[in-house]
């Protein structure tokens, strides 16, 4: 038996009630690092658990562990292979220990908008990429969108030179590090759950993330200035282990994958709205959000262009070309 637990959200508000699993049910644990509410991934996980627990009652039971309470993204992939958790949705940027191909998603200013991302992941190359880590025993089950990332700091960042000399937190990703270093700034890789405290203590001067992460993780409280740079994508891979997936009875697996597919699709349609609402809340809380002029945007783009050259061979030109073609 797993006891019913009332999870506490970021500000101590009850976020959601954990399910109670019955003996005989297949327990599916979903571990992630973000808030359970007001966030594209957190809401997707909650919605998935609600549907599994309702529609597969008696067969399967899903438990969700948000906000790194079980594992952070450094540990979760290993935990999946060990069978300690069954589902996670890490940012693809953090998967470079397993494949360099996901780095295509990290190239700065690659995708014009989320429609282009949708076209790319729905195309043959995007679908093949779901299996990029199969040699390690992972099965990619779908792409879950967050959105485009924004730079923030305690001072206005309008042209790339404004970032010079500052230290920015980045995800555990070489591409993100290169991108920040292209600004003549320093990059510090930190797990997501450490970022808010690092900003508060001044261990880093700034960060780059989506509106929903900046808002729900409280980064905006220590960053007066956010610039709508939209410079890089944050997309997640919903991932499990092949061993666990194969261990399910085929009808259980089919039902689970069909629910998952529908929940991911619905979540991807909501992601942009959630991010825009987060942006609005940051402004309402007194934050300054700056838009770039066309010329300023061109400057950010051109300063980060060398990152493409650095990673092109590792990613593969064909893959990059397919992603670029999705913009048309
Ligand atoms: C980050 O570490 O900034 C993100 O990958 C967190 C997340 O899961 O959105």
Boltz pocket constraint, residues with backbone or C-beta under 6 A from the ligand:
constraints:
  - pocket:
      binder: B
      contacts: [[A, 33], [A, 34], [A, 41], [A, 89], [A, 90], [A, 91], [A, 146], [A, 171], [A, 190], [A, 191], [A, 192], [A, 208], [A, 209], [A, 213], [A, 234]]
      max_distance: 6.0
